[in-house]
């Protein structure tokens, strides 16, 4: 399928799984920006949304907790995006 996986490049001096030729492409840069947006949601869910150590049992309840937490994160983002939009006008 000629698809190149976009993992984070190791730039701390060790050997990286991502060659420099791939890391310098525009597609790789876009992929890393989108990856950061996704990771921010999961980080928020772990710290604020109490997903790191759940207090419920069962897949159904965990799924409900996850959906509720991510909905709260989306509402938080919508509030912030709305403030940015108002300032731009």
Rosetta constraint file for C-alpha pairs under 8 A:
AtomPair CA 6 CA 18 HARMONIC 7.83 0.50
AtomPair CA 6 CA 28 HARMONIC 6.43 0.50
AtomPair CA 6 CA 31 HARMONIC 6.76 0.50
AtomPair CA 6 CA 32 HARMONIC 7.63 0.50
AtomPair CA 7 CA 17 HARMONIC 7.92 0.50
AtomPair CA 7 CA 18 HARMONIC 7.13 0.50
AtomPair CA 8 CA 18 HARMONIC 7.49 0.50
AtomPair CA 8 CA 32 HARMONIC 7.24 0.50
AtomPair CA 9 CA 16 HARMONIC 5.91 0.50
AtomPair CA 9 CA 17 HARMONIC 6.77 0.50
AtomPair CA 9 CA 18 HARMONIC 5.47 0.50
AtomPair CA 9 CA 23 HARMONIC 7.25 0.50
AtomPair CA 10 CA 14 HARMONIC 6.80 0.50
AtomPair CA 10 CA 15 HARMONIC 7.01 0.50
AtomPair CA 10 CA 16 HARMONIC 4.88 0.50
AtomPair CA 10 CA 17 HARMONIC 7.44 0.50
AtomPair CA 10 CA 18 HARMONIC 7.69 0.50
AtomPair CA 11 CA 16 HARMONIC 7.22 0.50
AtomPair CA 18 CA 22 HARMONIC 6.63 0.50
AtomPair CA 18 CA 23 HARMONIC 6.53 0.50
AtomPair CA 19 CA 23 HARMONIC 6.35 0.50
AtomPair CA 20 CA 24 HARMONIC 6.14 0.50
AtomPair CA 21 CA 25 HARMONIC 7.04 0.50
AtomPair CA 22 CA 28 HARMONIC 6.81 0.50
AtomPair CA 23 CA 28 HARMONIC 5.82 0.50
AtomPair CA 23 CA 29 HARMONIC 7.35 0.50
AtomPair CA 24 CA 28 HARMONIC 7.04 0.50
AtomPair CA 24 CA 29 HARMONIC 7.51 0.50
AtomPair CA 25 CA 29 HARMONIC 6.67 0.50
AtomPair CA 26 CA 30 HARMONIC 6.36 0.50
AtomPair CA 27 CA 31 HARMONIC 6.07 0.50
AtomPair CA 28 CA 32 HARMONIC 6.21 0.50
AtomPair CA 29 CA 33 HARMONIC 6.37 0.50
AtomPair CA 30 CA 34 HARMONIC 6.28 0.50
AtomPair CA 31 CA 35 HARMONIC 6.05 0.50
AtomPair CA 32 CA 36 HARMONIC 6.27 0.50
AtomPair CA 33 CA 37 HARMONIC 6.66 0.50
AtomPair CA 34 CA 38 HARMONIC 6.46 0.50
AtomPair CA 35 CA 39 HARMONIC 6.15 0.50
AtomPair CA 36 CA 40 HARMONIC 6.11 0.50
AtomPair CA 37 CA 41 HARMONIC 6.90 0.50
AtomPair CA 38 CA 42 HARMONIC 6.88 0.50
AtomPair CA 39 CA 43 HARMONIC 6.07 0.50
AtomPair CA 40 CA 44 HARMONIC 6.11 0.50
AtomPair CA 41 CA 45 HARMONIC 6.17 0.50
AtomPair CA 41 CA 70 HARMONIC 7.44 0.50
AtomPair CA 41 CA 73 HARMONIC 6.91 0.50
AtomPair CA 42 CA 46 HARMONIC 6.22 0.50
AtomPair CA 43 CA 47 HARMONIC 6.30 0.50
AtomPair CA 44 CA 48 HARMONIC 5.54 0.50
AtomPair CA 44 CA 49 HARMONIC 6.57 0.50
AtomPair CA 44 CA 73 HARMONIC 7.39 0.50
AtomPair CA 45 CA 49 HARMONIC 4.26 0.50
AtomPair CA 45 CA 50 HARMONIC 6.36 0.50
AtomPair CA 45 CA 51 HARMONIC 5.67 0.50
AtomPair CA 45 CA 52 HARMONIC 7.67 0.50
AtomPair CA 45 CA 69 HARMONIC 6.33 0.50
AtomPair CA 45 CA 70 HARMONIC 6.91 0.50
AtomPair CA 45 CA 73 HARMONIC 7.43 0.50
AtomPair CA 46 CA 50 HARMONIC 5.44 0.50
AtomPair CA 46 CA 51 HARMONIC 4.68 0.50
AtomPair CA 46 CA 52 HARMONIC 4.62 0.50
AtomPair CA 47 CA 51 HARMONIC 7.44 0.50
AtomPair CA 47 CA 52 HARMONIC 7.08 0.50
AtomPair CA 49 CA 69 HARMONIC 5.55 0.50
AtomPair CA 50 CA 54 HARMONIC 6.44 0.50
AtomPair CA 51 CA 65 HARMONIC 7.96 0.50
AtomPair CA 51 CA 66 HARMONIC 7.15 0.50
AtomPair CA 51 CA 69 HARMONIC 7.98 0.50
AtomPair CA 54 CA 62 HARMONIC 7.39 0.50
AtomPair CA 56 CA 61 HARMONIC 6.39 0.50
AtomPair CA 56 CA 62 HARMONIC 6.46 0.50
AtomPair CA 57 CA 61 HARMONIC 6.44 0.50
AtomPair CA 57 CA 62 HARMONIC 6.83 0.50
AtomPair CA 58 CA 62 HARMONIC 6.24 0.50
AtomPair CA 59 CA 63 HARMONIC 5.93 0.50
AtomPair CA 60 CA 64 HARMONIC 6.24 0.50
AtomPair CA 61 CA 65 HARMONIC 6.14 0.50
AtomPair CA 62 CA 66 HARMONIC 6.08 0.50
AtomPair CA 63 CA 67 HARMONIC 6.16 0.50
AtomPair CA 64 CA 68 HARMONIC 6.10 0.50
AtomPair CA 65 CA 69 HARMONIC 6.02 0.50
AtomPair CA 66 CA 70 HARMONIC 6.13 0.50
AtomPair CA 67 CA 71 HARMONIC 6.06 0.50
AtomPair CA 68 CA 72 HARMONIC 6.23 0.50
AtomPair CA 69 CA 73 HARMONIC 6.28 0.50
AtomPair CA 70 CA 74 HARMONIC 6.17 0.50
AtomPair CA 71 CA 75 HARMONIC 6.28 0.50
AtomPair CA 72 CA 76 HARMONIC 6.22 0.50
AtomPair CA 73 CA 77 HARMONIC 6.21 0.50
AtomPair CA 74 CA 78 HARMONIC 6.07 0.50
AtomPair CA 75 CA 79 HARMONIC 6.25 0.50
AtomPair CA 76 CA 80 HARMONIC 6.45 0.50
AtomPair CA 77 CA 81 HARMONIC 6.01 0.50
AtomPair CA 78 CA 82 HARMONIC 5.92 0.50
AtomPair CA 79 CA 83 HARMONIC 6.36 0.50
AtomPair CA 80 CA 84 HARMONIC 6.35 0.50
AtomPair CA 81 CA 85 HARMONIC 6.13 0.50
AtomPair CA 82 CA 86 HARMONIC 6.22 0.50
AtomPair CA 83 CA 87 HARMONIC 6.30 0.50
AtomPair CA 84 CA 88 HARMONIC 6.34 0.50
AtomPair CA 85 CA 89 HARMONIC 6.65 0.50
